[in-house]
Amino acid sequence: MPDLSPLPAPDTEVEYAEVARAESERGELVLRQRREGEGPVVLELRANGVFVMDTREVGSERALATAALAVVEQPRAVVVGGLGLGFTLREVLTDPRVERAAVVEIEQSLVDWMRDGTVPHGPTLLADERVTVVVADVAAALEEARPASYDLVLLDVDNGPGYLVHDENAAIYRAPFLRTAARALRPGGAVVVWSAQESPALERAMREALGECEVHPHPVLLQEREETYWLYLARV
């Protein structure tokens, strides 16, 4: 898997320091900070050595939420698959129409780091009375959800189907799971999936499971490197 972490500017010294580390049955989770020259300190999350996200480039996480919220008339109840560093959830909570937000995160240690302030903005975010944190696999959580109980399902579990953090997550991007997600939605709801690369297979799976799929490219600039992230959206 290629490294999706931002590249430092040429001739810029980068300093790294480990903030927290945890082990689970899925492997190693590391939170570290980096400083590029005289720039601000950036928190960076890695799973088994793979860059997942940081606190510098959060545009794609915000876009995942805003694109989905824009297509649902009344997004009263939202599921966010993957807590990460909380930026998708935070964007969801800026919408006054949202009455309930359930975030499903499989790594207890990541939830703990957000709650105890290891991630500085975490305690305030998770203290919002609309938020429920579920420590579970998102596939199992949605399988157990009551039918027609949510208006949005937002999936930001990996770096997309082409850059899996854990191999078993491949099932999340296939038609059977996407049908499970759709069953949890009320009429007019939507499923939105974030991917670090274009994925025709994901588009086909969403069309098979949900009958349609809109593909939205999202250009980003990671320091001097131009990238395009992708949002896959389907309504029910």
N, C-alpha and C positions, 0 to 999 in steps of 0.2 A: 504494500500500500504506500503510495507517495505521501510525503509529509505535507499536510495542508496548513501548517503553521505559517504565520506571516514572516516574510524575510526582512531582516534588518536593513536599514539603508547602508550603502557601501561605506566602508571605513568607520562604521559605528561600532563601538565596543558594547557588547551585550553582557550584562551580569545576571546570573540566575541564582535563586535561593529557594530551597524547598520549604514549603509552608506546612504541608500535612501529607501523610501517606497512609494508605489502608490496603488491606488484603481481603478479598472475598473469594468465593468459589469461582468467580469469573476472572480473577487475577488481581492485578495491582492498579490502584487508583492514586494518582499523585496530583496535588495542587502545589504549584510553584509560582514564584513571582519573578518577573524579569524587568530590567531597566535598560533601555537603549540610550546610551550616552547620558545626556542631561534630561531626558524625557521622563514622563511619569512612570510610576510603578504599575505594571500590568499583571493581573492574575491570569494564570494559564492552567487549564485542566487537561490531564492526559490519562488515558486508560491503556494499560499494557504498553506504554511507550508511545501510543498514538495520540496525536493532537486532536482534542475534541472541540475546544473553544477557548476564548480568552475574553477579557473585559475591554479590549481595545476595539475590535471590529465586531459590533453587535447588530449591524444593519440587517443581516439575514434573519436573525432571531426575531427582530422587531417586525420585519416584513412578513414572516410567517403568520404572526398574529393579525397585523393590520389587513393583509389581503383576505384573510378568512372572515374577520369581523365585518368587512365591507360588503360581503355577499349574503349575509344572514340578517334578516330584518330585526329579529329579536334574539340575540345571542345571550339568553339569560343564564344558561348553564353550559360550561365549557370544560372539556378535558384536555389537559396538556400532557402528552406522552414524552417524558424526559424533563427533569428539572434543570439539569445543567447548572449554569451559574445564574439562572433565574430571569433572563432577559425576555424570553417569550412570555412567561407568566406575568412579568411586570407590565409589559405592553397590553396584555389582556386586561389587567386590572385598571388601566387608564380609561377604559370604556365604561361609562356610567350605566350602560344597559346590562352589564354583566352582574348577575346576582350571586353566582356560585361558580367557583373555579376549582376543579380537582386536578392536582398535578400528581402523576404517577411516575415514581422513580424507583428503580430496582436496587440502587446502592444506598443502604442505610447510612454509611459514612458520609456521603455527599449531603444528605438531608441534615445530618448532625453538624457538618461544617457550616451549612447555611443558618441553622438555628442558633449555634453558639457564637457566631460572629467571626469565625475563622474567615468566612467570606463576609466582609464588613457590611454590605448592604442586605445580607440574608435575613437577620432577625426582623427588621422592619417589614420586609416583603412577606415573610411567612406569618407575621402577626396579623395581617389583614383578615378580618373576620369572615370574608368571603372564601378564604382559601382552606381547602382540605388537602393534606398530603397523604398519599397512599404509597407505602413502600411495597412494591410488587412489580412483577413483569406486566407491562401494559397489555400484552395479549391476554393474560389471565384476568386482569382487572376488567377489561371490556367484555370478555366472555361472561363474567359474573354480573355485569351491569344490567339493570332492568331495561327492557326494550323502550325506545322512545323517551329516554330520560335526559338526553343532552341535545344541545343545538350545534355544537362544534366539537370536532375531534382534531387536535393539532398534534402531529407526530414529528418530533425532532429527537429521535432516539439515537441515531448514528450520525455519520457524515453522509448518509444516504445509502441506497442499496449497493452502490459500487465501492463504498469505503466503509465496510461494516466494522464497528468496534468489537463486536462479538459475532461469530459466525452464525449462532443460532437466531440472531435477529433477522436473518434473511426471510423468515416466514412473515414478518411484519409487512413486507412489500409485495406479498402475493395475494391473489384474489380471495382465498378462504378467510384470511384475517381481515381484509378490507370489507368483506361482507359482514363480519362480526362487528366491525366498527360502525358500519351503516345501520345495523339493527339497533344500536344504542342511540341513534339520532331520531329526533322528531322530524316530521315533514318540513321541508324547507331548510334543514340543517346541511352541514358540509363537513367533509373530511379534507384536510390539507396536510401534505407531506413535504418536508424539506429535503433537498438533496444537494450535495456538493458538485454533482455533475449531471448532465442530461441523461435520462434513463428511459429509452423507449420501452423497455420491459415493464417498468413501473407504470408508464402511461397505459400500456395494454392491459395490465392487471387491474388498474382502476376502471378502465372502460368495461372490462369483463364483469367486475364486481358491482359497479355503480352506474353503468350505462353511459357515462361521460367522463371527460377529464379535460380540464383547462391547464395548459402549461405556461407558466410565467417565468421568464428569465429575470434574474436580479443581478445586475452588474455590481461588482465591488472592487475597490482598490485596496489591496493589502500592501501598504508601503508603496513600492515601485512596481508591484505585480498586479496586472489586471486579471480578474477572475470573474466567472459567471456562476452564480448559484441558481438553483431552480426550485420553484414551488409547483406542486401538483395538486390541483383542486378539483373536487367533484361534489356536486350537490345531490341531495336525495329528495 
